[in-house]
């Protein structure tokens, strides 16, 4: 039901704890560098995981469908959160992404239906498609100041691609700034509590599945 991964281990391999449905807590000690693909997939009772500052990569589907996981702190040593890493973590309410993380992969937090807020540090320079799709409870999205690729201008509660002025992710409380010229594909996908939105005259394009 619980495990401590010692510092002598450098990598948690592909599918290492896949389908360990009775596992409730994991402590990873300093020294471990990588959490492999599918490492904790379908660990449906996992509520707690502690990651050290030595972790540099969280693999594809690493925590897929860990439906009891409520919070996670991703250390600054991590440079890449790979695709679907936390997809389907339906109890996840809090995600802390520390400065240093550079990439959030495809569908990384897709279907995290209890997630209410996310703060993305200035170090993140790549947010892949569907990263926050179907996060039905999301009401606050903030890009920290100093990010060279993305911004949340005018307190809009959204992710805007700075160079193109395209809103790529919104949430239930987004206010679209008048400087936005496009709403990206699936930008508001699954925002089931969205009751009204005002689209400014500056917007000339609304992408596929934008309000699906």
Helices and strands as residue ranges (DSSP letters): E 2-5, E 11-12, E 25-28, E 34-35, E 48-50, E 57-58, E 71-74, E 80-81, E 94-97, E 103-104, E 117-120, E 126-127, E 140-143, E 150-151, G 153-155, E 159-161, E 166-169, E 182-183, E 205-206
